[in-house]
Amino acid sequence: MTVTAAELIVLVDDDGEPIGTLPKPLVHHGETPLHRAFSAYLFSDDGRLLVTRRAAGKQTFPGMWTNTVCGHPGPGEDDAAAIARRASQELGLQVTDLRPALPGYRYRAEFRGVVENEICPVYLGRYSGTPDPDPREVGEWDLLEWTAFRRRQEESDRDAWSPWCREQARLIEQAGLVPTP
């Protein structure tokens, strides 16, 4: 029998400084402590955004559409390495041209009694490879031009898209960072 170590989530104070760790299954609940995370918006070579639908079995925000990849850097892991790790694990992709978009992004959101409470820098980049999703993480995926992505968000039911993705997309636009093909 193979025993794997639990993924550790880095807990942080209000300034984003690490104050400890907890195994991932103990972090997300009704009183989720503030912790480190990341969000990445990855684009194909022709400039389309890869969006994903969270697997129905996920503990947090199951079945919702969201940006390409989200997750948590491990202790001592920088965001770029964590994004590359999760993109590979969840989608079988490599990440290129990663750059910060919203480095100070922080949010709190609740859905069905589970809270996300994160300091969550947002990145833009490109990916290479063909999506091959892990069904435990990703239920569906799609490639959309930015305007079609935003239109789909605006025309969808509130709970169809993750709240962080809706807010981040608006902030990316407001900052003038929408990538062009």
Solvent accessible surface area in square Angstrom, and as a share of the most:
residue,aa,sasa,rsa
1,M,224,1.00
2,T,120,0.70
3,V,120,0.69
4,T,112,0.65
5,A,100,0.78
6,A,56,0.43
7,E,55,0.25
8,L,72,0.36
9,I,0,0.00
10,V,13,0.08
11,L,25,0.13
12,V,4,0.02
13,D,50,0.26
14,D,104,0.54
15,D,123,0.64
16,G,18,0.17
17,E,103,0.46
18,P,93,0.58
19,I,116,0.59
20,G,32,0.31
21,T,59,0.34
22,L,57,0.28
23,P,44,0.27
24,K,59,0.25
25,P,96,0.60
26,L,106,0.53
27,V,0,0.00
28,H,6,0.03
29,H,78,0.35
30,G,41,0.40
31,E,150,0.67
32,T,7,0.04
33,P,41,0.26
34,L,19,0.10
35,H,0,0.00
36,R,58,0.21
37,A,1,0.01
38,F,1,0.00
39,S,1,0.00
40,A,0,0.00
41,Y,0,0.00
42,L,0,0.00
43,F,4,0.02
44,S,11,0.07
45,D,126,0.65
46,D,76,0.39
47,G,7,0.07
48,R,81,0.29
49,L,0,0.00
50,L,0,0.00
51,V,0,0.00
52,T,5,0.03
53,R,90,0.33
54,R,27,0.10
55,A,6,0.04
56,A,91,0.70
57,G,76,0.73
58,K,38,0.16
59,Q,98,0.44
60,T,11,0.06
61,F,2,0.01
62,P,29,0.18
63,G,20,0.20
64,M,6,0.03
65,W,33,0.12
66,T,3,0.02
67,N,0,0.00
68,T,0,0.00
69,V,2,0.01
70,C,26,0.16
71,G,11,0.11
72,H,13,0.06
73,P,6,0.04
74,G,16,0.16
75,P,76,0.48
76,G,93,0.89
77,E,47,0.21
78,D,92,0.48
79,D,16,0.08
80,A,53,0.41
81,A,48,0.38
82,A,0,0.00
83,I,0,0.00
84,A,45,0.35
85,R,68,0.25
86,R,23,0.08
87,A,0,0.00
88,S,59,0.38
89,Q,99,0.44
90,E,14,0.06
91,L,0,0.00
92,G,37,0.35
93,L,1,0.01
94,Q,104,0.46
95,V,31,0.18
96,T,62,0.36
97,D,95,0.49
98,L,48,0.24
99,R,104,0.38
100,P,88,0.55
101,A,11,0.09
102,L,24,0.12
103,P,91,0.58
104,G,68,0.65
105,Y,14,0.05
106,R,111,0.41
107,Y,22,0.08
108,R,150,0.55
109,A,13,0.10
110,E,105,0.47
111,F,30,0.12
112,R,188,0.68
113,G,41,0.39
114,V,25,0.14
115,V,1,0.01
116,E,9,0.04
117,N,25,0.13
118,E,8,0.03
119,I,23,0.12
120,C,2,0.01
121,P,9,0.06
122,V,0,0.00
123,Y,30,0.12
124,L,3,0.02
125,G,1,0.01
126,R,64,0.23
127,Y,15,0.06
128,S,50,0.32
129,G,49,0.48
130,T,106,0.62
131,P,16,0.10
132,D,107,0.55
133,P,39,0.25
134,D,26,0.14
135,P,107,0.67
136,R,186,0.68
137,E,37,0.17
138,V,7,0.04
139,G,49,0.47
140,E,81,0.36
141,W,93,0.33
142,D,42,0.22
143,L,35,0.18
144,L,20,0.10
145,E,79,0.35
146,W,19,0.07
147,T,96,0.56
148,A,26,0.21
149,F,0,0.00
150,R,29,0.10
151,R,132,0.48
152,R,82,0.30
153,Q,0,0.00
154,E,107,0.48
155,E,134,0.60
156,S,35,0.23
157,D,101,0.52
158,R,185,0.68
159,D,57,0.30
160,A,31,0.24
161,W,2,0.01
162,S,0,0.00
163,P,45,0.29
164,W,8,0.03
165,C,0,0.00
166,R,34,0.12
167,E,65,0.29
168,Q,0,0.00
169,A,0,0.00
170,R,103,0.37
171,L,59,0.30
172,I,0,0.00
173,E,66,0.29
174,Q,139,0.62
175,A,60,0.46
176,G,64,0.61
177,L,66,0.33
178,V,48,0.28
179,P,24,0.15
180,T,106,0.62
181,P,117,0.74
